Amino acid sequence: MAMKRLNSIWLALGLVFLAYLVWKVGPEQLWQQFSALGWGVTLLIIAEGVANLAHTVAWRHCIHDLHRRVSLPRLFRICMAGYSINYLTPTASVGGELTRAALLAETHSGSEAVSSVLLDKLMTAVAHLVLVVLGAVFLFWRVSLPTQLWVAMAATTGLLTTGIVVFLLLQKHGKLGALCRWLVDRKLGGRSVQQAAEQISNVDDALKRFYRDHPRDLVLSVIWHFVGHAVAILHAWLFLWLLARPAPLATVVAAGLLSLWFDLLTFAIPMNLGTLEGSRILVFKALGCEGLLGMAFGVAVRIAQVFWACFGLANYIWLATRQAGAMAGRPWASLARVATRATELQQGMREQRTNDP
């Protein structure tokens, strides 16, 4: 509950900051700049869809062998359903992942569905980080940023790297449920902790098996996520091309990489509200362009994201309806509860098929 309240506060602050940015650059000027894109914004929407498809393929490499029978179109719908929950609700990129696990578990093991989402979440973070670090090497000699900003970005990236490494080690060695198991061994927490420990232990076992048996798939997942993140560079090129303002390749690449860097640092802000547009203003100013151009770029990317979030929401409703109301319906439920609910859902559907004439 506290996390939900905190994210609501971040959402409100982001909305205020966005309103300030629009006022600062001038609504009329922003509209004129953006309207010059015309129907060309469709190309940005398509590019965003390509990125989402690449991320879906990456997730498929994190799913256990027997569960890869799910078709890519269905997996894409599930992936976009999770994306919509992450984007449209203040759940700090958690609700969407739990939604993906619950939807995938309709026909699959709950623990393996959860483990696939945890693996995918880590692989996308690794790919994002690798691209950002490579981008930093590329940008260091080409972009003039304040020293304080370089230091802040380097420090934050270092902290994120540490977190990613710790999470990877916990997954690989099956230690996500270590605390719950420690409490159970000491008979603390009661029946609820014992049930959570059992479910998370199943997830830990699934994770250890995957790291042992499918290291190549994890590498392929990172590569596909890398492709999906790199679409940010295509966004920058398309935007400048549509406005008939071609720029040197180095400038286009720098714009895309800097945008990715800021997105990595502000991932916890719901919808990246305000930070997306503000970071694009900073990016374009750092590249010698006016802030208005950066604001228009941020709005264009936002429209592409909203389109796919709405697409994902429609799929979420459709998939949940197909499950006849059996989905948990609370994407921000705990990880253990999602795994438990997924198993119950699977058993209930089997019984229903048996009883149907």
C-alpha positions in Angstrom: 0.0 0.0 0.0 2.9 2.3 0.9 4.5 1.6 -2.5 1.3 2.3 -4.3 1.0 5.7 -2.5 4.6 6.5 -3.2 4.1 5.9 -6.9 1.0 8.0 -6.9 3.0 10.8 -5.5 5.6 10.4 -8.2 2.9 10.3 -10.8 1.5 13.6 -9.5 4.9 15.3 -9.4 5.6 14.1 -12.9 2.3 15.5 -14.2 3.2 18.9 -12.6 6.6 18.8 -14.1 5.2 18.0 -17.5 2.8 20.9 -17.3 5.7 23.2 -16.4 7.7 22.0 -19.4 4.8 22.6 -21.8 4.3 26.1 -20.3 8.1 26.8 -20.5 8.5 25.9 -24.2 5.2 27.4 -25.2 2.1 25.4 -26.1 1.6 27.1 -29.5 5.2 26.6 -30.5 5.1 23.0 -29.4 2.0 22.3 -31.4 3.4 23.9 -34.5 6.6 21.8 -34.2 4.7 18.6 -33.5 2.1 19.2 -36.2 4.9 19.3 -38.8 5.3 15.6 -38.2 1.8 15.0 -39.6 1.0 11.3 -40.3 4.7 10.6 -40.0 4.1 9.9 -36.4 2.7 6.6 -37.6 6.3 5.6 -38.5 7.3 6.2 -34.9 4.4 4.0 -33.7 5.5 1.2 -36.0 9.1 1.5 -34.8 7.9 1.3 -31.2 5.9 -1.9 -32.2 9.1 -3.4 -33.7 10.8 -2.8 -30.4 8.0 -4.4 -28.4 8.1 -7.4 -30.8 11.9 -7.8 -30.2 11.3 -7.7 -26.4 8.6 -10.4 -26.8 11.0 -12.7 -28.7 13.6 -12.0 -26.0 11.0 -13.1 -23.4 10.3 -16.3 -25.4 13.9 -17.3 -24.9 13.4 -17.1 -21.1 10.4 -19.5 -21.2 11.0 -23.2 -20.4 11.2 -25.7 -23.2 7.7 -27.3 -23.0 6.1 -23.9 -22.6 7.4 -22.4 -25.8 4.5 -23.9 -27.7 2.6 -20.8 -27.0 2.4 -18.9 -30.3 4.4 -15.7 -30.8 1.2 -13.6 -31.5 -0.4 -14.8 -28.2 2.9 -14.1 -26.3 3.0 -10.7 -27.9 -0.5 -9.9 -26.6 0.4 -11.1 -23.1 3.6 -9.0 -23.2 1.7 -5.9 -24.3 -0.9 -6.6 -21.6 1.8 -6.4 -19.0 3.3 -3.3 -20.7 -0.1 -1.6 -20.4 -0.3 -2.3 -16.6 3.2 -1.0 -16.1 2.5 2.1 -18.2 -1.0 3.0 -17.1 -0.9 2.1 -13.4 1.3 3.4 -10.5 3.0 0.0 -9.8 6.7 0.9 -10.5 7.1 -1.7 -13.3 6.0 -4.5 -11.0 2.3 -4.9 -11.7 2.9 -5.6 -15.4 5.4 -8.3 -14.7 3.0 -10.1 -12.3 0.2 -9.7 -14.9 2.4 -11.4 -17.5 3.1 -14.3 -15.1 -0.5 -14.8 -14.3 -1.6 -14.7 -17.9 1.1 -17.1 -19.1 0.2 -19.4 -16.2 -3.3 -20.0 -17.7 -1.8 -23.0 -19.4 1.6 -23.4 -17.8 3.2 -24.1 -14.5 2.8 -21.1 -12.2 6.4 -21.3 -10.8 7.9 -21.6 -14.3 5.7 -18.7 -15.6 7.0 -16.5 -12.8 10.6 -17.6 -13.3 10.4 -16.7 -17.0 9.2 -13.2 -16.2 12.0 -12.7 -13.6 14.6 -13.9 -16.1 13.2 -11.6 -18.8 13.2 -8.6 -16.4 16.8 -9.2 -15.6 17.9 -9.8 -19.2 16.2 -6.6 -20.4 18.0 -4.7 -17.6 21.3 -6.3 -18.7 20.8 -5.4 -22.3 19.8 -1.8 -21.4 22.8 -1.4 -19.2 25.2 -2.8 -21.8 23.8 -0.5 -24.5 24.1 2.5 -22.1 27.7 1.7 -21.1 28.7 1.3 -24.8 26.9 4.5 -25.4 28.9 6.3 -22.7 32.1 5.3 -24.4 30.7 6.6 -27.7 29.3 9.8 -26.2 32.3 10.8 -24.0 34.3 12.3 -26.8 31.3 13.7 -28.8 28.9 15.3 -26.4 29.6 18.2 -24.0 27.7 17.6 -20.8 28.2 19.3 -17.4 30.8 17.5 -15.3 28.2 17.2 -12.4 25.8 15.4 -14.8 28.5 13.0 -15.9 29.3 12.2 -12.3 25.7 11.8 -11.3 24.9 9.6 -14.3 28.1 7.5 -13.7 27.3 7.0 -10.0 23.6 6.1 -10.6 24.7 3.6 -13.4 27.2 2.1 -11.0 24.4 1.5 -8.4 22.1 0.0 -11.0 24.9 -2.3 -12.1 25.4 -3.5 -8.5 21.7 -4.2 -8.2 21.6 -6.1 -11.4 24.6 -8.2 -10.5 23.1 -9.0 -7.0 19.8 -9.9 -8.6 21.5 -12.2 -11.1 23.4 -14.0 -8.4 20.3 -14.5 -6.3 18.5 -16.0 -9.4 21.3 -18.2 -10.5 21.8 -19.7 -7.1 18.1 -19.9 -6.2 18.3 -17.6 -3.2 15.2 -15.4 -3.9 13.3 -17.2 -1.2 16.1 -17.5 1.3 14.5 -15.1 3.8 11.2 -17.0 3.8 12.9 -20.3 4.2 15.0 -18.9 7.1 11.8 -17.8 8.8 10.1 -21.2 8.3 13.2 -23.0 9.7 12.7 -20.9 12.8 9.0 -21.4 12.9 8.3 -17.7 12.4 5.5 -16.1 10.3 3.0 -18.8 10.6 1.2 -20.7 7.7 1.2 -17.7 5.3 5.1 -17.5 5.4 5.3 -21.3 5.0 3.1 -21.2 1.9 5.1 -18.3 0.4 8.3 -20.2 1.1 7.0 -23.2 -0.8 5.9 -21.2 -3.8 9.1 -19.1 -4.0 11.2 -22.3 -3.5 9.5 -23.7 -6.6 10.4 -20.5 -8.5 14.0 -20.8 -7.2 14.3 -24.3 -8.5 12.9 -23.3 -11.9 15.4 -20.5 -12.1 18.4 -22.7 -11.2 17.4 -25.3 -13.8 17.1 -22.6 -16.5 20.5 -21.1 -15.7 22.0 -24.6 -15.7 20.3 -25.9 -18.9 19.8 -22.8 -21.1 22.7 -20.4 -20.9 22.6 -19.9 -24.7 18.9 -18.8 -24.5 19.8 -16.2 -21.9 22.5 -14.7 -24.2 19.9 -14.7 -27.1 17.4 -13.0 -24.8 19.9 -10.2 -24.0 20.7 -9.8 -27.8 17.0 -9.4 -28.7 16.4 -7.0 -25.8 19.5 -5.1 -27.1 17.8 -4.8 -30.5 14.6 -3.6 -28.9 16.3 -0.9 -26.9 18.4 0.2 -29.9 15.1 1.2 -31.6 15.6 4.5 -29.6 18.2 5.4 -32.2 15.8 4.7 -35.0 13.2 7.0 -33.2 15.7 9.9 -33.2 16.6 9.4 -36.9 12.9 9.1 -38.0 11.9 12.2 -36.0 14.7 14.4 -37.5 14.0 13.0 -41.0 10.3 13.7 -40.8 11.0 17.3 -39.8 13.4 17.6 -42.7 16.2 18.3 -40.3 18.7 15.6 -41.1 21.7 15.4 -38.7 25.0 13.6 -38.8 24.9 10.0 -37.9 26.9 10.6 -34.8 24.3 13.2 -33.6 21.4 10.8 -34.2 23.2 7.9 -32.4 24.1 10.3 -29.5 20.4 11.4 -29.2 19.2 7.8 -29.0 21.8 6.7 -26.6 21.4 9.6 -24.2 17.6 9.1 -24.3 18.2 5.4 -23.3 20.5 6.5 -20.5 17.9 8.9 -19.0 15.2 6.2 -19.4 17.4 3.8 -17.4 17.8 6.3 -14.6 14.2 7.2 -14.3 12.6 3.7 -14.8 10.7 3.9 -11.5 8.7 7.0 -12.5 5.2 6.0 -13.6 4.9 6.5 -17.3 8.2 8.4 -17.2 5.8 11.3 -16.8 7.7 14.6 -17.2 11.1 12.9 -17.1 10.7 11.6 -20.7 10.0 15.0 -22.1 12.5 16.8 -19.8 15.3 14.3 -20.6 14.7 14.8 -24.4 15.0 18.6 -23.9 18.3 18.1 -22.1 19.5 15.7 -24.8 18.8 18.0 -27.7 20.3 21.0 -25.9 23.4 19.0 -25.3 23.6 18.2 -29.0 23.3 21.9 -29.9 19.6 21.9 -30.8 16.8 24.0 -29.3 14.8 22.6 -26.3 11.6 22.9 -28.3 12.8 20.2 -30.7 13.5 18.0 -27.7 10.1 18.5 -26.2 8.4 17.7 -29.5 10.5 14.5 -29.8 9.5 13.5 -26.3 5.8 14.1 -27.1 6.1 12.0 -30.3 7.7 9.1 -28.4 5.0 9.4 -25.7 2.2 9.1 -28.4 3.8 5.9 -29.7 4.0 4.5 -26.2 0.4 5.4 -25.4 -0.8 3.7 -28.6 0.8 0.4 -27.6 -0.3 0.8 -24.0 -3.9 1.1 -25.2 -3.4 -1.9 -27.5 -2.0 -3.8 -24.5 -4.9 -2.7 -22.3 -7.4 -4.0 -24.8 -5.5 -7.3 -24.9 -5.4 -7.5 -21.1 -9.2 -7.2 -21.0 -9.7 -9.8 -23.7 -7.3 -12.3 -22.1 -8.7 -11.8 -18.7 -12.3 -12.3 -20.1 -11.2 -15.5 -21.7 -10.2 -16.8 -18.3 -13.8 -16.3 -17.2 -12.9 -14.0 -14.3 -10.4 -16.5 -12.9 -7.5 -14.1 -13.1 -6.3 -12.5 -9.9 -7.4 -9.1 -11.1 -4.9 -7.4 -8.9 -1.6 -7.1 -10.8 0.1 -5.6 -7.8 -0.4 -8.7 -5.6 2.6 -10.4 -4.1 4.9 -12.6 -6.2 4.1 -15.7 -4.1 0.4 -15.0 -4.4 0.6 -14.8 -8.2 2.4 -18.1 -8.3 -0.2 -19.7 -6.0 -3.1 -18.2 -7.9 -1.6 -19.4 -11.2 -1.5 -23.0 -10.0 -5.0 -22.8 -8.7 -6.2 -21.4 -12.0 -4.5 -24.2 -13.9 -6.1 -26.9 -11.7 -9.6 -25.2 -11.9 -9.5 -25.0 -15.7 -8.6 -28.7 -15.9 -11.5 -29.6 -13.6 -13.8 -27.5 -15.7 -12.8 -29.3 -18.9 -13.4 -32.6 -17.2 -16.9 -31.7 -16.0 -18.0 -30.1 -19.2 -20.2 -32.4 -21.3 
